[in-house]
Amino acid sequence: MRVLSGIDLDIRDGEFMVFFGPSGCGKSTLLRTIAGLEDITEGVMTIAGRVVNDVPPAERGIAMVFQSYALCPHMNLFDNMAFGLKLAKLPPAEIESAVMRAAKILHIEHLLQRKPKDLSGGQRQRVAIGRAIVRQPEVFLFDEPLSNLDTALRVKMRYEFAKLHEQFKTTMVYVTHDQVEAMTLADRIVVLDAGRIEQIGAPMALYEHPANLFVAGFIGSPGINVIDAVVLDASATGATVQLGGGERIRCAVDAAAARVGDKVRLGVRPEHLRAGVADNALDTMVTFVESLGSMTYAYCSHAGAADVITCAVEGGRRVDAGSALALSVPVDKAYLFDAQGLAFRRLTSPALQAHAA
């Protein structure tokens, strides 16, 4: 059975690269191939210019931090962090120096005589990270390291990871299915699905210019609204589509490859919709309102949409369930996807200005 297919990836020296995707997409498997814990059946993998296909994990110059921490319960924290160095038969003074240096970086030097059972989840994760730091690897590998922590601690640990990368300038590869972690930590994100790379790019590049409907739907929270449509006119400077409710929506995309009558899908993010504005708008009915203080989310039904349409509204604006609501689609914020789910390229000035006019 082929688990990963067509992987062609270059991770730059010192980069913080995040593998991101749904459960079962192959992100942890790809990380494990880098670590040497999974065999590579095709292709070549290099680390720092050295081919490592047949190099044992311990000799690859990597250190891996697991989701489960993988600490030895009978050892105190010092011995857990020093374990790999002792196996390498380093001098005791060198081991102690390396452990103390890592402990100070992670602010756990006062805990070194405790055992894992006496620690919180965040402290255990720091120990696991410290065990990786003492090895001074060429590459750090993190396999969903924050998934066992509560929400508040995850926020704190994201900050800690960002600080570590800034301090060490070492290549870090990080696996997560949490888009907040991906968007806040990554220099670049690899979006995976079904063992294939869908797109690689900087966080905001993926948000602004997704290659396809899968990436558009997986980046952004709440998720992008998608509505079936038919092309009325199309050119390299824009397109006009008709929705199931009869509305005509202008989109600033390069639609030169589209033809009149083609079935397409219009995408617009909740935060881009403008409530109560009639221009380039779709008519909806509010079915549910979710007030979160500074922001309110209105969930609306529309004749051409299979799912509810979500609109982000400023918290001070009153929106009532059961009321009609026009949702305006800014021309420059509309996404358009063909029948195969591939995105038409969104335009920027001056092409955008010409289409808006």
Phi and psi in degrees as a GROMACS rama.xvg file:
@    title "Ramachandran Plot"
@    xaxis  label "Phi"
@    yaxis  label "Psi"
@TYPE xy
-84.5119  118.847  ARG-2
-95.2118  -44.8025  VAL-3
-117.295  141.315  LEU-4
-144.36  134.537  SER-5
65.0169  29.3731  GLY-6
-75.9394  116.722  ILE-7
-131.166  102.618  ASP-8
-142.642  132.305  LEU-9
-120.866  110.644  ASP-10
-95.458  122.666  ILE-11
-75.9565  153.652  ARG-12
-61.4892  127.213  ASP-13
81.699  5.15379  GLY-14
-82.9042  148.193  GLU-15
-100.464  100.977  PHE-16
-104.21  131.952  MET-17
-113.925  128.543  VAL-18
-91.7875  122.05  PHE-19
-132.857  135.961  PHE-20
169.169  176.179  GLY-21
-72.5198  168.086  PRO-22
-58.4857  135.137  SER-23
84.2671  7.34212  GLY-24
-81.7322  -13.0818  CYS-25
107.356  5.39207  GLY-26
-66.622  -43.5931  LYS-27
-69.5061  -35.7862  SER-28
-62.8378  -42.918  THR-29
-62.3225  -40.9881  LEU-30
-62.6797  -41.1534  LEU-31
-68.1862  -27.9256  ARG-32
-69.2624  -35.9512  THR-33
-64.1162  -40.178  ILE-34
-72.28  -19.0924  ALA-35
89.9976  11.4871  GLY-36
-88.367  -10.4238  LEU-37
-127.747  143.103  GLU-38
-78.5767  145.617  ASP-39
-98.398  120.912  ILE-40
-90.7284  -20.7684  THR-41
-143.431  153.697  GLU-42
86.2241  -175.319  GLY-43
-129.927  136.083  VAL-44
-117.705  132.786  MET-45
-125.325  146.21  THR-46
-127.355  120.612  ILE-47
54.6486  38.9517  ALA-48
82.8213  -0.55257  GLY-49
-106.103  129.515  ARG-50
-68.8955  127.09  VAL-51
-121.636  14.9974  VAL-52
-50.3021  -40.6781  ASN-53
-111.707  14.9554  ASP-54
-88.1238  130.84  VAL-55
-60.4566  153.345  PRO-56
-53.4765  -41.281  PRO-57
-66.5356  -15.9102  ALA-58
-109.57  13.1985  GLU-59
-92.0988  -7.30146  ARG-60
74.5051  29.7181  GLY-61
-120.583  160.229  ILE-62
-136.169  134.918  ALA-63
-119.248  136.771  MET-64
-112.803  123.067  VAL-65
-93.9596  161.934  PHE-66
-60.1262  -35.5595  GLN-67
-90.8541  6.56872  SER-68
72.6077  -42.9468  TYR-69
55.8343  46.2355  ALA-70
-91.9731  148.89  LEU-71
-81.1182  115.838  CYS-72
-66.1415  -25.6949  PRO-73
-85.832  -6.31964  HIS-74
-102.221  148.223  MET-75
-75.9037  176.335  ASN-76
-66.0484  -36.8007  LEU-77
-59.6168  -47.1955  PHE-78
-68.6352  -33.6046  ASP-79
-62.1304  -43.9935  ASN-80
-72.8594  -28.7262  MET-81
-89.2254  -7.32121  ALA-82
-56.1423  -49.1641  PHE-83
-64.666  -35.7278  GLY-84
-70.1107  -34.7451  LEU-85
-67.1916  -38.3717  LYS-86
-63.1436  -32.6352  LEU-87
-79.848  -1.26126  ALA-88
61.0993  40.1695  LYS-89
-75.5882  154.251  LEU-90
-60.5286  143.165  PRO-91
-54.0098  -40.2613  PRO-92
-64.1888  -38.2111  ALA-93
-68.8569  -37.8619  GLU-94
-63.9676  -47.1477  ILE-95
-62.4313  -40.3382  GLU-96
-63.2435  -42.9498  SER-97
-66.6572  -41.5691  ALA-98
-67.3347  -43.5306  VAL-99
-66.2641  -37.6184  MET-100
-63.3176  -45.0344  ARG-101
-66.5492  -39.3299  ALA-102
-63.4097  -38.5248  ALA-103
-67.7844  -39.7452  LYS-104
-59.5435  -38.3251  ILE-105
-95.1387  0.578506  LEU-106
61.4177  42.5213  HIS-107
-127.322  17.8662  ILE-108
-62.8466  -25.2039  GLU-109
-82.1711  -3.3318  HIS-110
-109.032  3.47924  LEU-111
-64.4265  -21.4514  LEU-112
-92.3502  -2.55326  GLN-113
-84.8363  163.13  ARG-114
-102.597  159.345  LYS-115
-52.1678  -35.0762  PRO-116
-65.2108  -18.5696  LYS-117
-91.9122  6.06711  ASP-118
-113.661  158.517  LEU-119
-78.4504  171.235  SER-120
-61.5283  -41.4757  GLY-121
-64.4753  -38.547  GLY-122
-68.0364  -38.9549  GLN-123
-62.2463  -40.1023  ARG-124
-65.6303  -35.5812  GLN-125
-63.6708  -37.9838  ARG-126
-64.2609  -43.8943  VAL-127
-61.0095  -39.0578  ALA-128
-67.8993  -40.8852  ILE-129
-61.0679  -38.7116  GLY-130
-61.6629  -33.2636  ARG-131
-75.0938  -39.7437  ALA-132
-62.9142  -39.8732  ILE-133
-63.3375  -20.4719  VAL-134
-80.7288  -11.3957  ARG-135
48.2973  59.9006  GLN-136
-77.6532  165.438  PRO-137
-78.4828  -26.6727  GLU-138
-139.56  131.397  VAL-139
-97.4476  134.548  PHE-140
-118.463  128.036  LEU-141
-123.312  120.246  PHE-142
-106.019  94.2954  ASP-143
44.4838  56.7018  GLU-144
-68.8849  -16.4354  PRO-145
-106.723  1.781  LEU-146
-67.7462  -19.8889  SER-147
-93.3654  3.59261  ASN-148
-101.124  156.405  LEU-149
-75.8265  169.676  ASP-150
-58.925  -47.4292  THR-151
-63.0413  -39.5244  ALA-152
-71.5671  -31.7445  LEU-153
-63.0486  -40.2155  ARG-154
-61.4016  -46.0068  VAL-155
-63.1131  -42.3787  LYS-156
-71.5972  -29.9268  MET-157
-59.8442  -41.7957  ARG-158
-62.9978  -39.9899  TYR-159
-64.124  -41.4269  GLU-160
-63.3222  -42.702  PHE-161
-61.4977  -41.1197  ALA-162
-65.1993  -41.0044  LYS-163
-60.7816  -43.9548  LEU-164
-65.2107  -39.9287  HIS-165
-64.1732  -36.3216  GLU-166
-75.8518  -43.3587  GLN-167
-91.5104  -24.3202  PHE-168
55.8895  26.4666  LYS-169
-95.4623  148.907  THR-170
-60.8371  129.625  THR-171
-128.024  131.954  MET-172
-119.132  125.475  VAL-173
-130.45  126.882  TYR-174
-102.109  133.173  VAL-175
-157.849  156.099  THR-176
-110.51  7.22312  HIS-177
-96.5482  114.164  ASP-178
-70.0145  -24.18  GLN-179
-65.2625  -44.0704  VAL-180
-60.7286  -44.9529  GLU-181
-62.4433  -47.5342  ALA-182
-70.8562  -31.5757  MET-183
-89.0739  -26.0576  THR-184
-99.1758  -31.8606  LEU-185
-77.0271  141.034  ALA-186
-74.9258  -44.3412  ASP-187
-139.413  152.561  ARG-188
-116.783  136.94  ILE-189
-103.979  112.239  VAL-190
-90.5792  121.617  VAL-191
-114.076  148.702  LEU-192
-153.084  129.009  ASP-193
52.546  39.8472  ALA-194
79.3535  8.79729  GLY-195
-124.139  151.88  ARG-196
-82.6957  121.128  ILE-197
-86.0199  -38.8412  GLU-198
-166.706  149.873  GLN-199
-126.494  133.918  ILE-200
178.298  172.253  GLY-201
-64.8596  151.709  ALA-202
-50.0408  -50.0968  PRO-203
-71.8659  -27.0154  MET-204
-66.1116  -38.978  ALA-205
-68.6503  -37.4662  LEU-206
-66.9047  -45.4115  TYR-207
-79.7206  -34.2575  GLU-208
-134.93  65.422  HIS-209
-64.6661  143.453  PRO-210
-74.9846  -26.6896  ALA-211
-154.917  177.927  ASN-212
-65.9613  -33.1221  LEU-213
-62.6273  -48.6795  PHE-214
-64.9914  -42.3941  VAL-215
-60.0332  -37.8545  ALA-216
-78.5553  -20.9041  GLY-217
-95.1523  -18.215  PHE-218
-105.459  125.812  ILE-219
112.708  140.123  GLY-220
-144.893  126.244  SER-221
-59.754  164.802  PRO-222
-67.6428  161.542  GLY-223
-64.3117  143.162  ILE-224
-81.987  136.987  ASN-225
-128.274  128.947  VAL-226
-132.152  131.556  ILE-227
-64.4685  143.578  ASP-228
-152.349  169.669  ALA-229
-127.997  139.098  VAL-230
-73.9721  128.102  VAL-231
-98.3579  -39.4751  LEU-232
-151.784  151.634  ASP-233
-152.133  141.492  ALA-234
-158.332  -179.053  SER-235
-69.6874  -13.3965  ALA-236
-108.174  7.68378  THR-237
151.162  176.898  GLY-238
-147.032  153.094  ALA-239
-121.276  130.748  THR-240
-123.643  155.217  VAL-241
-111.917  132.508  GLN-242
-91.3539  170.729  LEU-243
-62.8858  -24.4285  GLY-244
-84.9329  -0.622463  GLY-245
96.7646  -12.0348  GLY-246
-68.7941  148.37  GLU-247
-108.116  126.709  ARG-248
-120.655  128.527  ILE-249
-88.581  140.214  ARG-250
-131.428  129.172  CYS-251
-87.0129  78.6363  ALA-252
-134.888  156.918  VAL-253
-81.6263  98.4667  ASP-254
-108.584  31.0604  ALA-255
-59.9086  -28.5333  ALA-256
-82.9147  -9.20984  ALA-257
-86.4383  159.59  ALA-258
-127.732  150.713  ARG-259
-57.9788  132.093  VAL-260
95.5487  -10.9317  GLY-261
-63.2969  141.393  ASP-262
-83.1082  129.295  LYS-263
-135.43  179.252  VAL-264
-131.37  126.172  ARG-265
-87.184  134.921  LEU-266
-121.789  137.818  GLY-267
-149.467  132.262  VAL-268
-77.8207  146.354  ARG-269
-53.2033  -38.2971  PRO-270
-74.3349  -12.5897  GLU-271
-94.2532  -20.2635  HIS-272
-68.5472  140.961  LEU-273
-113.824  115.308  ARG-274
-75.1766  137.414  ALA-275
79.8609  8.8403  GLY-276
-104.794  131.369  VAL-277
-86.1224  -19.4692  ALA-278
-73.4645  133.398  ASP-279
50.4807  47.3411  ASN-280
-113.818  160.434  ALA-281
-116.845  145.189  LEU-282
-91.4583  126.464  ASP-283
-132.254  170.072  THR-284
-123.235  126.782  MET-285
-71.7924  126.353  VAL-286
-108.766  -24.0256  THR-287
-158.11  144.147  PHE-288
-125.207  132.881  VAL-289
-121.477  107.917  GLU-290
-96.2871  125.065  SER-291
-123.083  32.7066  LEU-292
85.1188  -98.3814  GLY-293
-72.7454  -17.3805  SER-294
-135.55  142.909  MET-295
-122.05  136.583  THR-296
-109.493  123.518  TYR-297
-102.548  125.823  ALA-298
-102.249  121.333  TYR-299
-125.45  148.703  CYS-300
-96.5269  149.38  SER-301
-145.805  143.493  HIS-302
-60.6276  -29.3855  ALA-303
-99.281  1.88942  GLY-304
-109.147  130.919  ALA-305
-70.8817  -34.0082  ALA-306
-111.032  168.665  ASP-307
-65.4355  152.517  VAL-308
-100.168  128.31  ILE-309
-100.769  134.222  THR-310
-128.971  130.454  CYS-311
-89.2313  125.065  ALA-312
-123.8  142.649  VAL-313
-56.9061  140.439  GLU-314
-57.2256  -27.1466  GLY-315
-78.6674  -12.5775  GLY-316
-85.0207  132.225  ARG-317
-86.7342  126.652  ARG-318
-129.956  127.993  VAL-319
-111.315  138.133  ASP-320
-61.1609  138.124  ALA-321
93.1828  -6.12949  GLY-322
-94.4951  152.94  SER-323
-76.6085  145.176  ALA-324
-146.398  121.445  LEU-325
-82.9238  130.886  ALA-326
-117.765  112.429  LEU-327
-84.291  135.648  SER-328
-102.937  108.391  VAL-329
-58.5834  131.899  PRO-330
-54.3063  -40.8232  VAL-331
-82.5413  -3.10038  ASP-332
-108.924  2.00536  LYS-333
-81.4549  139.304  ALA-334
-108.012  148.785  TYR-335
-136.904  133.879  LEU-336
-125.577  142.072  PHE-337
-80.2636  -175.055  ASP-338
-63.9438  -23.775  ALA-339
-90.2299  -0.369865  GLN-340
89.0043  4.38804  GLY-341
-81.205  141.19  LEU-342
-82.251  138.891  ALA-343
-78.4653  139.418  PHE-344
-64.9723  128.696  ARG-345
-75.5899  142.947  ARG-346
-92.8946  153.845  LEU-347
-123.985  170.87  THR-348
-58.3884  146.089  SER-349
-88.8155  -8.56048  PRO-350
-59.6595  -38.391  ALA-351
-62.9726  -44.0373  LEU-352
-62.2002  -38.4357  GLN-353
-64.976  -40.971  ALA-354
-70.5717  -40.151  HIS-355
-62.2682  -36.5558  ALA-356
